[in-house]
Amino acid sequence: MVGYVDNEFKVPNLKLDENDSYGWFSKNNLPSPIHPKWSSTYEFIKPLLDLREAIKKNFNKLINE
């Protein structure tokens, strides 16, 4: 799963038969091994993530003017 949050939050209890673990990772510090389809998935959603960052940056700029 990919998403942006302003602050990390505690994940509710995970069912052991559905998950091994979880973690918070930046795009420059991903876990290993990683799913083989991660690169193609990231390339697909990257424009949306970049748009979100551009909107956030411009919104903050407008607020602080």
C-alpha positions as CSV (number, residue, x, y, z in Angstrom):
1,M,0.0,0.0,0.0
2,V,1.2,3.5,-0.8
3,G,0.0,6.6,0.9
4,Y,1.0,9.9,2.4
5,V,0.3,10.9,6.0
6,D,1.5,13.9,7.9
7,N,2.2,11.8,11.0
8,E,2.8,8.1,11.5
9,F,0.1,6.4,13.5
10,K,-0.2,3.2,15.4
11,V,-1.6,0.5,13.2
12,P,-4.3,-1.6,14.9
13,N,-3.6,-5.2,15.9
14,L,-2.9,-7.2,12.7
15,K,-4.1,-10.8,12.4
16,L,-1.0,-13.0,12.3
17,D,-2.5,-15.3,9.6
18,E,-2.9,-12.2,7.3
19,N,0.3,-10.3,8.0
20,D,3.9,-10.9,8.9
21,S,4.5,-7.3,10.0
22,Y,4.2,-3.7,8.9
23,G,6.4,-0.6,8.9
24,W,6.7,3.0,7.8
25,F,9.1,3.5,4.9
26,S,10.1,6.5,2.8
27,K,10.5,6.0,-1.0
28,N,14.2,6.2,-0.5
29,N,14.3,3.6,2.3
30,L,12.1,0.7,1.2
31,P,12.3,-2.8,2.8
32,S,13.9,-5.8,1.2
33,P,12.8,-8.1,-0.3
34,I,10.1,-6.1,-2.0
35,H,7.3,-7.4,-4.2
36,P,8.4,-7.9,-7.8
37,K,5.6,-5.7,-9.2
38,W,6.5,-2.7,-6.9
39,S,8.5,-0.8,-9.6
40,S,5.7,-0.9,-12.2
41,T,3.1,-0.1,-9.6
42,Y,5.1,2.9,-8.3
43,E,5.6,4.2,-11.9
44,F,1.9,4.0,-12.4
45,I,0.9,6.0,-9.3
46,K,3.9,8.3,-9.1
47,P,2.2,11.1,-11.2
48,L,-0.7,11.1,-8.7
49,L,1.7,11.2,-5.7
50,D,3.6,14.1,-7.4
51,L,0.3,16.0,-8.0
52,R,-0.6,15.6,-4.3
53,E,2.7,17.1,-3.3
54,A,2.4,20.0,-5.8
55,I,-1.1,20.8,-4.6
56,K,0.0,20.7,-0.9
57,K,3.0,23.0,-1.7
58,N,0.9,25.5,-3.6
59,F,-1.9,25.4,-0.9
60,N,0.6,26.1,1.8
61,K,2.1,28.9,-0.2
62,L,-1.3,30.5,-0.6
63,I,-2.0,30.3,3.1
64,N,1.3,31.8,4.1
65,E,1.1,34.8,1.7
